[in-house]
Amino acid sequence: MNLTVSSSPHVRGNDSTRRIMRDVNIALLPALVFGIAHFGIRAAVVTIVSIAAAVITELAANRFLFRDHRELDGSAVVTGMLLAMTLPATVPYWVAAFGSVFAILVVKAFCGGMGQNAFNPALAARALLVLLFPTSMVRYAAVNGFFGGMDAVTTATPLHHMVMPALPEQSLLDMFLGNIPGSIGEVSALALLLGGAYLVWRKVISLRIPVAYLGTVAVLTLVFHKTDDAFGWMMYSLLGGGVILGAIFMATDYATSPVTPKGQILYGIGCGALTVLFRYFGLFPEGVTYAILIMNALSWAMDRWTAPVRFGSKGGAA
C-alpha cells in the first residue's frame, strides 16, 4: 500500500485566489461598462489610472517590502477597479492614483499582504479621499453619454434630494437602469445585480451578507420613512447611492467579513443599520463607506460570538 504524507488541509477544493479575483473582475464589468458609457471617456481614464496605480504599487510592494517576486493574483486590479467605481467621473486623475497607492501600500501591504488587511482597501482609500479632498469627491457632473462628453455644470445626485427630504426627480425605472448622476460604478442597479448573480452562481459569495444588508436598509427606511410615500422612499433608498455596490462587492470581502453563517447575517444587519443611521444623521448623504468600515473592525467579534459549539463542549469554539 502506498501512503501519501502531506500537511493539512487534506480535503482541497479547486478555488484559488486568481480564479476568485477573475470572477470578481468579470462581475464588475457590467456596472463599469455602463458607467463608462454613461459618463464618457473620462470615466474610462479614471478607471485605467486607478487600476494602473494599484498594480504598480503592488509590484513595488512585493519587490521592496516582501523581498520576493510574487505573481500578481488579480487582487490589485479588483481594488483599483472598485475604487474607481466609487469615484465621480470628474475626480482629478492624481486623486484616483493617490487613493489606489494608499489602498495597496498602507491598507494591504503594510498589514502583511493579501488576506491580512483589517479593512476593505478600496473603501478605506475612498474614506481617506473624502476626508482630504471632499470637494472633488462630491462634485457630480451632468452627462451626455460616451460621445457627448461631460457637462461642466455640477448636478445633484438622488441622495442629495432625499436629504431635504424629498423623493428624487428621477423615476424608479431611471434609478434601476442607471439614468442618474452619481459615481462611475454605482448608478446602474441592474448592472450591479447582474454581477452579483454571477458571483452567487460561481459560488464566490453567498447571499447572507447582501440579503441581510439590503433587507435591513429596506425595513428601516420603510418604517422610518421621511415622505408620505413609504414604499417609494424605501425603493429610492435602496437604488440610490452605493448601497447595492457595497452590499454585493464590498461587504462580502473575504478578508474583512465574518466566516460563520450567523456572523455574516449579523454583519450584514449591522452594515444596513449603520448605513441608514449615517444617511439620516450624517454630514454626507451616503453612509455605505463608513458603515462597512466600522463593521470590518467588528467582524472578528461576529465570528467569536457566533462560533459553532464543538462536540462535547458547552461553549463556542475558541
Secondary structure, 3 states (H helix, E strand, C coil): CCCCCCCCCCCCCCCCHHHHHHHHHHHHHHHHHHHHHHHCHHHHHHHHHHHHHHHHHHHHHHHHCCCCCCCCCCHHHHHHHHHHHCCCCCCCHHHHHHHHHHHHHHHHHHHCCCCCCCCCHHHHHHHHHHHHCHHHHCCCEEECHHHHCEEEEECCCHHHHHCCCCCCCCCHHHHHHCCCCCCCCCCCHHHHHHHHHHHHHCCCCCCHHHHHHHHHHHHHHHHCCCCCCHHHHHHHHHHCCCHHHHHHHHCCCHHHCCCCHHHHHHHHHHHHHHHHHHHHHCCCCCCHHHHHHHHHHHHHHHHHHCCCECCCCCCECC
